[in-house]
Amino acid sequence: MTNRDRPPRTRGHGTSSDGPTDEFLLGLLESTLAYARERDYTGYDYFDGMSSRLLRWAPVDNKWVNIAVQESIKRAPVNVRPLFLVEQRQNFKGSALFAMANATAHDLTGNPRYREEATALADWLLEHSNDDYAGFCGGHTHEMQLLDERRPANTPNVIPTSYAVKALLRLGADRYVDAARTAAAFLEEDLDYTELETGARIKYQPQYSGEFYTLNGGAIGARMLLDLYDRTGEERLHEQATALFDHLTTKQHAIGGWTYRDPPSASHLSMDNHHNGFIVESFLHYREVTGSDRYEETLDDALAFYRERLFDPNGAPNWDEESSYPKDIHAATQGILVFTKAGDREFAREIIDWVLGALYAGDGRFYYQRRRFYTKRFTLMRWCQAWMAYALAEHLSTSAEISVANN
């Protein structure tokens, strides 16, 4: 392990005496990307149980058997995927995150290898867009068995699509921008953009008939429209994003957070950490892109709730507004992104330091989750590696020290 790969000396939950330096974090980003690159960005995923070859060989195809296998794999305290012969695949959203992290690594180091990797990943996104819809879109590469439906692999939804759009716009070549612009049609037509008295809403995915609204999906869809507006200047995109945000403000609870779905009873999740982080980051992006203080009161309440209820003072993420555990790598990475974007780099560093003490395995690899009495010591390529690479890259891109050192 090199000096860059070695985590800093820690105490308590990973809070070091002086915190990780920018130089160390740049080396950590490079190690994290190397881990993924050496594996062709392919690995296990959070919801991949239906890709078990043992399940496919079973003599029956039954919803309850599928759910039992899928949930047992997802919830097991150790990684049982090899035992179930779960296929390792490249993930659409993970590829978008890795593309952006590689692009930033190129900006920070000048190493052309990172630009080549980013371009190859962006090309992969174009090749794996689902062409059955009105515009550019993508989804998870594993089939999912839900209570009310069996979702085929590559069913597109707003979340991976939005990150892929962000990645294509970041790379900037005409072919990428042209494809990304068509995602607005996917959102409007296939996600059924609908105007309301309070603003507007969209579906999480096409052909979805559930009588509820997935709130973080609306926020991420609005952010995607803002990304496209920022690139094209098309005012209609700005107006549609604003309408989606307007509706979200009516769903914010008095304590400052949002439940996963509206009505809240439609999900077992409450005000969980990383989905609230998606919403807060999206409102911050509106302010950044437009320069407007339209949602300042919403943001003030949301950031206070997010910091005080969903994180410990030492940077450890809580699960939701009531539960400390499990402490999930994705919640931590989203916190790094939110507080970096909000200008609170010091607290973003606290979260990074906690991750290094609690979930870092060394050599650029991160564990999935800290439970109350044990840690899930395995790695999921998108959930752990892609999100950590992207969060580190975005955090470092705001560092004056790194920028000066590489100009």
Disulfide bonds with the S-S distance in Angstrom:
none
